[in-house]
Amino acid sequence: MNLPSLLSLLVTVIINGAALAATTTTNQLHALQFSSEPPTPISGHHYATLSLQFKYPPNEPQIYLLEKSHQLIIDLANTDNQAVASPAALPTPVSALKVASSDTATRIVVTLEKRLSYQLYHQKQTLFLSLYDPPTPAQPTEHLLIDLTLEQEPIASALRKITRSAGQNLLINGEISGTTSLHLQQVRWRDAFDLLIAQNRLQLTEQSGILVVSPPPVDSTAAEVAPEPPAIETITEMKTVMIPLHYANAADLKKTLESGDKNPLLSAHGVLGVDERTNTLIIQEQEERIKPIRRLIEQLDISSKQVLIESRIVIASNDFSSELGVRLGLTHLESSPQQWGFSLSGSSEAANQALSGTTPAISGGENRLAVNLPITAAAGRIGLTLAKLSSGSLIDLELSAAQLEGKTEIVASPRILTSDGYEATIQQGVQIPYRSDTLSGGTDVSFKDAVMELRVTPQITPDHQIIMSLQVKKDAVGAIFCDNCEPSVDTREVKTRVMIGDGETLVIGGIYEERKTDSVNRVPLLADLPIIGQLFRSQRESDGKGELLIFITPTILSE
């Protein structure tokens, strides 16, 4: 080691030894006097500052404020006051100042004319104690600036020094471990205080103007430690009250008041129960907590508004069909029966009859009609024998026609009354049985609904609008598509969420359907002949229209 490094190490050892000697030996109080100017800014009206000058940098004093006697007591450990003289003049708020000492400490008692706040400030070998009026709500202390320098100071002691400098009340609940080093210059005391709380994960609450600091919460993932005996907690006397409800459901309101497994309205020992038979809430809680809980329950236990929902389901259809059919026959009769000759008719059997001189019948297999294109359900028929020639030939004609017009209108008007926020359902219809075979060889019967149903949940807004979650369904029994089959179900359904004014009507759904059919049954080639081609073909035209409309009218009923 070179000479400069050795000298530096020697100086460091001497300085640390002197500081250690200063902390272990008795300090001396040289001067005690009042001044009118504070060393740091004060939030509030400043009266006087008591400065205490020491031989060595002083330790943190213990200060007590007696509210009833307005006395401020300052205890200085390991301090000798033989060289100090009391101030000759006292400022206005100080009525008396006394200095007492023992073998190990010095006590200074300052008697005040009224209750004052104080702020402690260190500066080398001088300790400043400033007296000022307590801050009012119009004069908050959060912006009070402080200067503080600490080296490896216990966290609990550092918190006390910060709050003492700001004139705040502090309660440390439990043991706080760890140390900290601070060097603050003109920093807001609350910023320094909150930063120290956050860095050490401490818990901070404020009750009646007192800052309460607790150790950090126990981490459930930390290693297991030996269990500590539970702290003795003072439990305030509990009171049981029963609150009957007029409108709200007790079980539902209990769920509203609770939040998960904990109830923020109740204390750790509070209990919230329900008597469903009488619709009553049972509360066991501290008396001072019952009043705000009762006030909240009164605000929630109000009558719900009633909403009448009227709906109209309109299904309109218009069907039209027109058919025209024709049957035409040409038969030639042989003049000499049982003679070989030539005969013509609509079938070979009818031709044989004509060959024998007998007029074939029209119906059955002995059909003498060569063109057979009638309609299935004729509304009218006309049969003509157009000609009977001398040569024995017959010309027959049959015309059939039908025209069908149909109009259908189905109106369903379900109505339902419900409370604000509650779902309501109304339905009417039939259940269709369906048979199915089971594994055991038997028959199982199940049912499917074919109903008209209205399902709605209204919500009334503050401006008397109504938000509705709607499901409207109109089913009907449909056609049977196979032998021994159950009927199908024609389904019409609308599901939506809309907002509408009180008493207004809204069309929430509409389905328009149009069907057109044009078919021709014809004899090739002959049906294309001009004029007479109409006798060799049948025609069918149909036109159908259907429309579904759903109207909704909600109304808020007056009380």
Beta strands, then each sheet from edge to edge (+ up, - down):
strand 1: 27-35
strand 2: 46-54
strand 3: 62-66
strand 4: 71-77
strand 5: 79-80
strand 6: 94-101
strand 7: 105-112
strand 8: 117-123
strand 9: 126-132
strand 10: 145-154
strand 11: 169-172
strand 12: 179-188
strand 13: 203-207
strand 14: 210-214
strand 15: 238-244
strand 16: 271-275
strand 17: 280-286
strand 18: 306-332
strand 19: 371-373
strand 20: 380-388
strand 21: 393-412
strand 22: 415-419
strand 23: 424-437
strand 24: 443-460
strand 25: 465-474
strand 26: 476-477
strand 27: 489-490
strand 28: 493-501
strand 29: 506-522
strand 30: 537-557
sheet 1: 5+ 1+ 2- 9+ 8-
sheet 2: 3+ 4- 7+ 6-
sheet 3: 10+ 12-
sheet 4: 11+ 14+ 13-
sheet 5: 15+ 17- 16+
sheet 6: 19+ 18- 21+ 20-
sheet 7: 19+ 18- 22+
sheet 8: 19+ 18- 30+ 29-
sheet 9: 23+ 24- 25+ 28-
sheet 10: 26+ 27-
end
